[in-house]
Amino acid sequence: MRIAAVGDVHLAEDARGHLRPALEHLHEHADVLLLAGDLTRHGTVDEARVVADEFGDLPVPVVGVLGNHDYHSDAEDEITELLRDRGIVVLEGESVVLDVDGARLGVAGTKGFGGGFAGKCASAFGEPEMKKFAGHTVELADRFRGAVAELDGADVRLALLHYSPISDTLRGEPAEIYPFLGSYLLGEPIDEFHLDLAVHGHAHAGCERGTTPGGVRVRNVAQPVIRTAYAVYRFEN
Amino acid sequence: MSHEHPDHPQYVVAHLHRALAEDPRTAEQGVRVTIRGTDVYLTGEVASAARRDALTTVVQEQLPGVTVHNDVHVVDSRDPGTSVEELR
C-alpha cells in the first residue's frame, strides 16, 4: 500500500494549478493521498475552491484535515462542506476506513492544536484565556482518541494531523515556539493504539522524520519540508 | 516607523515577524527575519513568486529606507518520481 501525503500547500488563486501537473500522475506512485491541513492561505471559501479544483477528481481517494490557516476566516464549516462535495474526505475527530490496494486502510484525523510537549506544556489553569487555549487541545485530543479507537480491524492504521504529536519533527524550529506547533496529547492515542504511522504538517522549518515515545513513525509532510508535491510511504500488505 | 529601536533590533525583528504573519498580503508565519545594520534578510519557503515579492513590499513599508535581501524560496511542486520510503 502506497500512501502519498502533503500538508501546508496554502493554496489561493495565485497558486492555482501549481500542484495539478504532479497530481495527474499520482496513481502511478500512490494508492491514496493524505492532506495534512493548511490547504488554504487565509481560510476563505474562494481559496477552498482552488483546493477543490486542485485535489478533486483524482484517480485515488483523498483524505484531509484542516489546519489553522483554514480557520482564519471562520469559514471552516463551509470549506469542509465544499471539499466533501468534491469527493475529498475531511476528518475532524473522525475516522474513515478505505479499501486500498486490496487491503483496509484506516485513517483517524484531527487538526489538533498546540500546548507543547511533556514537562514543558500549557495547563488549563489561571486566566480564562489560558484555560481555553489548553482546553482546546484536550477536547480535540479526546475526540481524536475516539476516532483512533474506531480503526480496530484495519490492516494499516494512520493518524492524520495538522499540529505535531511529537517534538522530533520540529527540529529546525525555534524551541521557544514548540508549544504553538503541537502537543503530546495528540501522541498519546497514537501510542495507546500502536498505529502504523502518523503524518502532520504545520512546522515549515522542522524535519520530516521522527518517532513517538512508543516507537510509532511520525512524518512531517509540510511541503516546505518535503520539497516536492507529496511524499510517498509504502507498507507491505 | 513607530517601532524604531535602533539599539534593540530584536524588537524590530519581532515587529516584522508579526507584520508578515498578520498582514493579509503576506499571511506568512514561517519566514525568518534577520537584521544586520540597515539590511534585512528574509529566508523561508512560500507557495508562489507573488507571495515572495509581497514580503519585500511589507517589510519596506514597515522600515522605509532599509535594504531587503529576499532569499525566500518558492516551494517545489514537482512529483517525487520514484522516491518512496519503505515502512516495515
Interface residues (C-beta under 8 A of the other chain):
Chain A: R2 V9 H10 L11 A12 D14 A15 H18 L19 P21 A22 L23 H25 L26 H29 R41 H42 H69 H72 D196 L197 H204 A205 R217 R219 Q223 P224 I226 R227 T228 A229 Y230 A231 V232 Y233 R234 F235 E236
Chain B: P24 A27 Q29 G30 R32 G44 E45 V46 A47 S48 A50 R51 V75 D76 S77 R78 D79 P80 S83 V84 E85 E86 L87 R88
